[in-house]
Amino acid sequence: MRIVQITVLFFLLTGCLNEPDCLITSTNLVKIYFKKDSKTPREITFTKINASGLSTDFYAEQKVTAVLLPVDPQATETTFTFYFEGRTETMHLNYLKKSEIISANCGAFTNYTGLTVSESTFELFNITNTQLLINAPSNLEIFVE
Amino acid sequence: MLQVISRYLLSSVLLLYFIGAQAQDDKEYDSLRKIRKPTAVRIGTDLIAIGKTMFNSPLSGWELNADTDFGRYFLAMDVGSWSRKDSLNNGYYENSGQYLRVGVDINFLLKDPDKNMVFLGFRYGRSSFDEKLTYVTSLDDFGEILTVSSNPKATSGWGELTTGLRVKMWKSIWMGYTARLKFAASSKGNSEMQTYDIPGFGKTTKSIYWGFNYQIFYRIPFQKER
């Protein structure tokens, strides 16, 4: 008979579960860090950075050690072209998109996962997180001499 | 939430009352606990599903229920159709599909001349369905992006704990309710969309989901009863 009482109590307690929170941490921005080695940041003054599908120049004439660049939300691949120190380097990223709904009030959003580098003129790089998240410390590390 | 809690609290108090009374006569009812040949089949429908469909709720559909007795154990089966049309704050979601649940209910009213029933049970549910999501997101560099995702020919499975009542109203008519605690839903579909609502289960944003049926049944005996 104890099993019946436990079951009834379980039914009652689970009735108290609430709607999910409207917390969307997904983003279409990829976070790239530039490094000399695994511990030392590399400061770079970019002439500009371009992303495929956009005519915008990102980080034009800016000195940075990290950049946030948008991947194309209508494609599953984006190429970034980096112009700096008289060099032109490219990096081709692939990713997966998945549509998700939190609730009717919070709405729908796109989750970007499975980040990979299919082509790159940078010799050394490291993917640190394959999911694009607002609070992810980084997605990619690129090692530049 | 208070309404939900009070509804299930009342039902559970009634259930415990019946079970407590039954426990005192355990020895007397030992013979009634055995599995026996089925005597009848009850076929019914969910009145809440019909009401939702009639009053243009976001959820519409129908459900047929059947059970047959093997002594105090009832083999139960539910089949249904379900479609949801939900407005989101940045888009629109719709799905449509069919589902089947199969399981066993255990009756705790062992010696009732009217064959009334207070039960606990379990079900395994399967569903096949299509779903489609259309939404707009606003991104700094790309502006407003319209996304259309679909999940055709998706399938899902889940488990349920059930409890409820069946009460004889008149001749061969029984009425009652079934409360369902649905859990462990898993889905298979394409990778471009995460399933939001499973026909027969509910929204996947909750790991545990409550369901409630208010049902009317017609009992068909296999042999003429005295």
Interface residues (C-beta under 8 A of the other chain):
Chain A: M1 V4 Q5 T7 V8 F10 F11 L12 T14 G15 C16 L17 N18 E19 P20 N28 A51 G53 L54 T56 P70 D72 P73 Q74 L96 K97 K98 S99 E100 I101 I102 S103 A104 N105 C106 G107 A108 F109 T110 N111
Chain B: M1 V4 I5 Y8 L9 S12 L15 L16 I19 A23 D86 S87 L88 N89 N90 G91 Y93 F108 L120 L133 Y135 T137 L139 D140 D141 F142 I145 T147 S149 L161 T163 A179 L181 S191 E192 M193 Q194 Y196 K203 T205 K206 I208 W210
